[in-house]
């Protein structure tokens, strides 16, 4: 099975309790606001990025100088050292992996070819002869690399332990400068290099791989946390338990706790069950309603849900065909005043609940219509709104669709008089909120959420046939994808500079 632990971390980490990391995944379900499932077909795609990570590990490893000595009959003591060891002509063959249920990942990188170049300093002598010399050398090598990474919950994040790392050398051939040294000396150096260089390369390569795994895991999870954050609102995507590995997928469980104004939300009644996800798509993201409501409340308190519409845009919106008759004062405001303006905002904390119908949103909206730059609004109103919304994603854009809605005008007031009681005018307001206000708000949300997603890099991924499924108490997003090769390359360049 093709694949690799490093790119796996790229998407395992895309989604991050005071409870810490629980030992039993089943007990962590109720505390998980988000779940990510990465299936075997996704690992096949990620495997294409394996060679870049392995190349970086070989090339960025720092190979230390090595020394040794040996006593030989008639010659005496021979001392030698290797310096300035560098890697050249690196090529990577194939990578293969298997998912070991309940254990980890078995990764094999075969046919790694490389030339190591450096300098040998040696000296030998007796009472008959004393020789000191320096030679350049090359080592042709062919290596198989094996890693058995274990994914675990480390400091609240998905972490990879790559300490089970080994190298098998199929070829290690020494070429001395000019190849004119005595055969016994070349044999001595070959034996020395075969033993010493193997140890040095293995130690440094495995050390570099482990370091890259740590850096990559932290980088991607920090990026994911940034993706779900904006301004003073952030979401903690730390894991609630260690990832679960089966023969067909890797699944990770995340908190999804909102942080705002020094307060942190709670997730303690999540309805997640592994049976809610299938294995037919490459990538699944599962979101609890308990994850959605806190950031929505934070956005309300942060003043995010406000919209001002003025002048020609407002006039065009009110050209929408309505069955109710427009009151004369509204028509006069739109047509005769210099710069009519409508301001709307959320006047209560919105609440969402997801079912098979869609995501139902309840809230209270307030509005003010001002005419000609007046300081006092011509019309003020409040309405209770309940709307069922479904979402889709296509052409790198988010689309929101309203299915059914209920709107009640609970208060309306004219500047020229007190509370408005005329039923025909109240019905016009209700219909205007339904057929003009809601579509406008959803269109603005589509643009703003897409902009936020693009700002965090979602548009860089090739997302294929995404589906957003609404179920009781959760939303499930499932998709296939193509991984953007340049993102991994850019990361490696920045990390290894």
C-alpha positions in Angstrom: 0.0 0.0 0.0 1.6 3.3 -1.0 1.8 6.2 1.4 3.8 8.2 4.0 3.4 9.5 7.5 4.4 13.1 6.8 1.7 14.0 4.2 -0.8 12.0 6.3 -0.1 14.4 9.1 -0.9 17.3 6.6 -4.5 16.3 6.6 -4.8 14.5 9.9 -3.9 17.8 11.4 -6.4 19.9 9.4 -8.9 19.4 12.2 -8.0 20.4 16.2 -10.7 19.8 26.9 -9.9 20.1 29.9 -10.3 16.4 30.0 -6.9 16.0 28.3 -6.2 12.9 26.1 -8.5 10.1 27.1 -7.2 6.5 26.7 -10.4 5.1 25.3 -11.5 6.6 22.0 -15.2 5.6 22.7 -15.2 7.7 25.9 -13.7 10.7 24.0 -16.5 10.8 21.4 -18.9 12.9 23.6 -16.1 15.5 24.0 -15.2 15.7 20.3 -16.6 18.7 18.4 -14.9 17.6 15.2 -13.7 14.3 13.7 -11.4 13.7 10.7 -11.3 10.4 8.8 -8.6 9.9 6.2 -9.2 6.8 4.1 -6.8 4.6 2.1 -7.5 6.2 -1.3 -6.4 9.6 0.3 -3.2 7.9 1.5 -2.5 6.9 -2.1 -2.6 10.5 -3.2 -0.5 11.7 -0.2 2.1 9.0 -1.1 3.1 11.1 -4.1 4.7 13.6 -1.7 6.8 11.0 0.1 9.9 11.5 -2.0 10.2 15.2 -1.3 10.1 14.7 2.5 12.7 11.9 2.3 14.9 13.9 0.0 14.8 16.8 2.5 15.7 14.5 5.3 18.8 13.2 3.5 19.9 16.5 2.2 19.4 18.5 5.4 21.0 16.0 7.7 24.3 17.2 9.2 26.8 14.4 9.0 29.5 14.7 11.7 33.2 14.2 11.3 34.3 10.7 12.3 37.7 9.4 13.6 39.2 6.0 14.4 42.5 4.1 14.7 43.8 0.6 14.3 47.1 -1.2 15.0 48.6 -3.3 12.2 51.5 -5.7 12.1 54.7 -4.1 10.7 52.9 -0.9 10.0 52.0 0.2 13.5 49.1 2.4 14.4 46.9 3.7 11.6 44.7 6.7 12.4 42.0 8.0 10.1 39.1 10.5 10.0 36.3 11.5 7.7 35.4 15.2 7.2 33.1 17.3 5.1 30.7 14.5 4.3 28.1 15.7 1.8 25.4 14.1 -0.2 25.1 14.3 -4.0 23.1 12.7 -6.9 20.2 11.7 -4.6 17.3 9.7 -6.1 14.4 8.1 -4.4 12.7 4.9 -5.6 9.4 3.6 -4.4 7.5 4.1 -1.1 5.1 1.5 0.3 3.1 1.4 3.5 0.6 -0.6 5.4 -1.8 0.5 8.1 -1.5 -1.8 11.1 -4.9 -1.7 13.0 -4.4 -0.5 16.5 -0.7 -0.2 16.1 0.6 2.3 13.6 2.0 2.6 10.0 4.7 0.5 8.4 6.5 2.6 5.9 9.2 1.4 3.5 11.2 3.6 1.1 13.2 1.4 -1.4 16.1 2.1 -3.7 17.4 5.3 -2.3 20.6 6.0 -4.3 23.1 8.6 -3.3 26.8 9.6 -3.5 28.5 10.8 -0.4 31.6 12.9 -0.9 34.2 14.0 1.7 37.8 13.9 2.8 39.8 11.1 4.4 42.7 12.1 6.6 45.0 9.3 7.6 48.4 8.6 9.0 50.4 5.5 9.9 54.0 4.8 10.9 56.7 2.8 12.6 60.4 3.2 13.3 60.8 2.3 9.6 58.3 4.6 7.9 56.0 7.5 8.8 53.2 8.6 6.4 50.5 11.3 6.6 48.0 11.9 3.8 44.7 13.5 2.8 42.5 12.1 0.1 39.1 13.0 -1.4 36.7 10.1 -1.6 33.2 9.2 -2.9 30.9 6.5 -1.6 28.2 5.0 -3.9 25.3 3.8 -1.9 22.0 2.1 -2.4 19.7 2.1 0.7 16.3 0.9 1.8 14.7 3.0 4.5 12.1 1.6 6.9 10.0 3.6 9.4 7.3 2.4 11.7 5.7 5.6 13.0 3.2 5.5 15.8 0.5 8.3 16.0 -0.4 9.4 19.5 -1.8 12.2 21.5 1.1 14.4 22.5 0.5 17.7 24.3 -3.1 17.8 23.0 -2.0 17.4 19.3 -1.6 14.5 16.8 2.0 13.6 17.1 4.2 11.0 15.3 6.8 8.8 17.0 9.3 7.8 14.3 12.0 6.4 16.6 11.5 2.9 15.1 13.6 3.7 12.0 16.1 1.5 10.2 18.3 1.6 7.1 19.4 -1.4 5.0 22.5 -0.9 2.8 22.5 -2.9 -0.4 25.6 -1.2 -1.7 28.3 0.9 -0.1 31.3 1.3 -2.5 34.4 3.4 -1.7 36.3 5.4 -4.4 39.5 7.0 -3.3 41.0 9.9 -5.2 43.0 8.2 -8.0 42.6 4.8 -6.5 46.4 4.5 -6.2 46.6 3.7 -2.5 47.9 0.3 -1.4 45.3 -2.5 -1.4 45.6 -3.1 2.3 45.0 0.6 3.0 41.9 0.7 0.8 40.6 -2.5 2.4 41.1 -0.9 5.8 39.3 2.3 4.8 36.5 0.3 3.1 35.9 -1.7 6.3 36.0 1.4 8.4 33.6 3.3 6.2 31.2 0.3 5.8 30.9 0.2 9.6 31.2 3.8 10.7 29.4 5.6 7.8 26.5 3.2 8.1 26.1 4.2 11.8 26.5 7.9 11.0 24.0 8.0 8.1 21.4 5.9 10.0 21.6 8.1 13.1 21.4 11.4 11.2 18.8 10.4 8.7 16.4 8.9 11.4 17.1 12.0 13.6 16.2 14.3 10.7 13.1 12.4 9.9 11.9 12.5 13.5 12.6 16.3 13.6 10.7 16.9 10.3 7.7 14.9 11.6 7.5 17.0 14.7 7.9 20.3 12.8 5.4 19.3 10.2 2.8 18.1 12.8 3.1 21.4 14.7 3.1 23.5 11.6 0.0 22.0 10.1 -2.0 21.9 13.3 -1.1 25.5 14.1 -2.1 26.4 10.5 -5.4 24.5 11.0 -6.1 26.4 14.2 -5.4 29.7 12.4 -7.8 28.5 9.7 -10.6 28.3 12.2 -9.7 31.6 13.9 -10.4 35.2 13.0 -9.6 38.2 15.1 -10.4 37.7 18.7 -12.3 34.4 18.0 -10.3 31.2 17.9 -11.1 27.5 18.0 -9.0 24.9 19.9 -8.6 21.9 17.7 -6.5 19.9 20.1 -7.2 16.1 20.1 -9.3 14.4 22.8 -7.7 11.0 22.3 -5.1 9.2 20.2 -6.0 8.6 16.5 -7.6 5.3 15.6 -5.9 3.3 12.9 -7.7 0.5 11.0 -6.8 -1.3 7.8 -8.8 1.2 5.8 -8.6 4.6 7.5 -7.0 6.8 10.1 -9.5 8.8 12.3 -8.7 11.6 14.7 -10.9 13.3 17.3 -10.7 17.0 18.1 -12.1 19.4 20.8 -13.6 22.2 18.7 -13.7 24.6 21.7 -14.3 28.3 21.0 -12.1 30.9 22.8 -13.4 34.4 23.0 -12.9 37.2 25.6 -11.0 34.9 28.0 -13.8 32.3 28.0 -13.8 28.8 26.5 -16.8 26.9 25.4 -17.6 23.2 26.2 -18.3 20.2 24.2 -19.6 17.4 26.4 -22.7 15.9 24.6 -21.4 15.2 21.1 -23.4 12.6 19.2 -20.5 11.2 17.2 -20.4 7.5 16.3 -17.9 5.9 13.8 -20.9 4.3 12.0 -22.0 7.8 10.8 -19.0 7.9 8.4 -18.3 5.5 5.5 -15.1 4.6 3.6 -16.2 5.4 0.1 -14.7 8.9 -0.1 -11.1 10.1 0.6 -11.7 12.6 3.3 -14.4 13.2 5.9 -14.9 16.1 8.3 -17.6 15.6 11.0 -18.8 18.7 12.9 -21.1 18.7 16.0 -23.7 21.4 16.6 -21.9 22.0 19.8 -18.9 23.2 17.8 -21.0 25.6 15.7 -23.0 27.5 18.3 -20.2 29.0 20.4 -18.4 30.7 17.5 -21.7 32.0 16.2 -22.4 33.5 19.6 -18.9 34.9 19.8 -19.4 36.5 16.3 -22.7 38.1 17.5 -21.1 39.5 20.6 -18.1 40.7 18.5 -20.5 42.7 16.3 -19.9 40.6 13.2 -23.5 40.3 12.2 -24.2 43.8 10.8 -25.0 44.9 7.3 -25.5 48.3 5.8 -27.1 48.8 2.4 -27.5 52.2 0.9 -28.3 54.2 -2.2 -28.6 52.4 -5.6 -28.0 48.9 -4.1 -30.9 49.4 -1.7 -33.2 50.7 -4.4 -32.4 47.8 -6.7 -33.2 45.3 -3.9 -36.6 46.8 -3.3 -37.4 46.3 -7.0 -37.9 42.6 -6.1 -41.5 41.6 -6.9 -43.6 41.3 -3.7 -47.3 40.5 -3.3 -47.7 43.2 -0.6 -48.1 46.8 -1.4 -45.1 49.0 -0.5 -46.1 51.7 2.1 -45.9 55.2 0.7 -43.3 56.4 3.2 -40.9 53.6 2.2 -41.4 54.4 -1.5 -40.8 58.1 -0.9 -37.7 57.3 1.1 -36.2 55.2 -1.7 -37.1 57.3 -4.6 -37.0 60.9 -3.3 -34.3 61.0 -0.6 -30.7 61.6 -1.5 -29.1 58.6 0.1 -31.5 56.0 1.7 -29.8 53.6 4.0 -30.9 50.3 5.6 -29.0 49.0 8.6 -29.7 45.5 9.9 -28.0 43.5 12.7 -28.6 40.5 15.0 -30.2 41.6 18.2 -30.1 38.2 19.9 -27.6 35.4 19.9 -28.4 33.1 16.9 -28.8 29.4 17.6 -28.4 26.5 15.2 -29.7 23.0 15.3 -29.0 20.5 12.5 -31.4 17.8 11.3 -31.9 15.9 8.0 -33.8 19.0 6.8 -30.8 21.2 7.1 -29.3 23.5 9.7 -32.1 25.4 11.3 -31.1 28.9 12.5 -33.1 30.9 15.0 -32.4 34.5 15.8 -33.8 38.0 16.2 -32.9 40.7 13.7 -33.3 44.5 14.1 -33.4 47.0 11.3 -33.5 50.8 10.7 -34.4 52.6 7.5 -33.0 56.2 7.3 -33.8 58.7 4.5 -31.7 61.5 3.3 -29.0 61.4 6.0 -31.5 61.7 8.9 -30.2 61.1 12.4 -33.5 59.5 13.4 -34.6 56.5 11.5 -37.8 56.7 9.5 -38.7 53.1 10.3 -37.4 50.7 13.0 -38.4 47.1 13.4 -37.5 43.8 15.0 -38.3 40.3 13.7 -37.9 36.8 14.9 -36.5 34.7 12.1 -36.2 30.9 11.8 -34.7 29.5 8.6 -33.5 26.1 7.4 -30.2 26.4 5.5 -28.2 23.9 3.5 -24.7 24.4 2.2 -22.7 23.2 -0.8 -19.2 23.9 -2.2 -18.3 24.1 -5.9 -15.8 26.0 -8.0 -14.0 27.0 -4.8 -17.0 28.9 -3.5 -19.5 28.3 -0.7 -23.2 28.4 -1.5 -26.0 28.7 1.1 -29.5 27.7 0.3 -32.6 28.5 2.4 -35.4 25.9 2.2 -38.2 27.0 4.5 -38.5 29.9 6.9 -40.7 31.5 9.4 -40.7 35.3 10.1 -42.6 37.2 12.7 -42.5 41.0 13.0 -42.5 41.5 16.7 -42.1 45.3 16.8 -42.3 48.1 14.2 -42.2 51.8 14.8 -42.4 54.9 12.6 -40.6 58.1 13.4 -43.8 60.1 12.7 -45.8 58.0 15.1 -45.5 55.3 17.8 -45.7 51.6 17.3 -46.9 50.5 13.8 -50.2 48.5 13.9 -51.3 48.6 10.3 -51.5 44.9 9.3 -50.9 45.5 5.6 -47.7 47.4 6.4 -46.5 44.8 8.9 -47.1 42.1 6.2 -45.0 44.1 3.8 -42.2 44.2 6.3 -42.5 40.4 6.9 -42.4 39.7 3.2 -39.5 42.1 2.6 -37.5 40.4 5.3 -38.3 37.0 3.8 -37.8 37.7 0.1 -35.3 40.5 0.1 -33.5 40.5 3.5 -32.8 36.7 3.9 -31.4 36.2 0.3 -29.2 39.3 0.7 -27.8 38.2 4.0 -27.1 34.7 2.7 -25.4 36.0 -0.3 -23.2 38.3 1.8 -22.4 35.3 4.1 -21.5 33.2 1.1 -19.0 35.8 -0.1 -17.5 36.5 3.4 -17.1 32.8 4.4 -15.5 32.1 1.0 -13.2 35.0 1.4 -12.2 33.8 4.9 -11.6 30.3 3.6 -9.5 31.6 0.7 -7.6 33.8 3.1 -6.6 30.6 5.0 -5.7 28.7 1.9 -8.7 26.5 1.2 -8.7 27.5 -2.5 -5.2 26.0 -2.9 -6.6 22.5 -2.6 -8.2 20.6 -5.4 -11.4 19.6 -3.7 -13.4 17.1 -5.8 -17.1 16.5 -5.6 -17.6 17.7 -2.1 -20.9 16.9 -0.3 -22.3 18.5 2.8 -24.7 16.2 4.6 -27.0 17.5 7.4 -28.0 14.9 10.0 -29.4 15.0 13.5 -27.0 17.0 15.6 -24.1 17.2 13.2 -22.9 18.1 9.7 -20.8 15.7 7.6 -18.6 17.0 4.8 -17.1 14.3 2.5 -14.9 14.8 -0.5 -12.1 13.6 -2.7 -9.1 15.8 -3.2 -5.8 16.4 -5.0 -3.0 17.5 -2.8 -1.2 20.7 -3.9 2.4 19.7 -4.4 3.7 23.2 -4.1 2.5 23.6 -0.5 4.7 20.8 0.7 7.6 22.1 -1.3 7.2 25.6 0.1 7.0 24.3 3.6 10.2 22.3 3.2 12.0 25.3 1.7 10.9 27.6 4.6 11.6 25.0 7.3 15.0 23.9 6.0 16.5 27.3 5.1 
